[in-house]
Amino acid sequence: MSLKGLTIPRWLGFSSKLVKAQLHVFADASEKAFGAASYVRLCFDNDKVTSSLMLAKSRIAPRRSLTIPRLELQAAVGSFGSSSSVIAAR
């Protein structure tokens, strides 16, 4: 599959009554890069549950050597910014 044909649906419209919405944010880091991904999980009154990727960000680690815990902290800070963006866009 080529990237040209890849689509990621972002429309969150729904016909059933929304019961609960949750935001899940995951962050990780390695020696070479760090990043975060935000997903929204929607629960409806007809027992249907959907999950959609809302935002993903990645960064290359700085050239100066940082410890993995420090890079993990940078990923966590980035994930907070990502979640704030998703919440503000609702």
PEUR-V67271 format. One line per field, one symbol per residue. ss: DSSP state (@ for helix, = for strand, . for the rest). psi: psi as a letter, one per 30 degrees, with the letter a starting at -180 (. if undefined). burial: 1 if it has 24 or more other C-alpha atoms within 12 Angstrom, else 0. A space follows every 10 residues. Layout:
BEGIN
ss=???
psi=???
burial=???
END
This chain:
BEGIN
ss=..@@@..... .......=== =========. ..======== ====....== ========== .......@@@ @@@@@@@@@@ @@@@@@@@@.
psi=klfefkkjkf kgllflkkek kkkkkkklla ffllllkkkk kkklfggkkl kkkekkklkk klekklleee eeeeeeeeee eeeeeeeff.
burial=0000000000 0000000000 0011111111 0011111111 0100000001 0111111100 0000000000 1101110111 0110000000
END
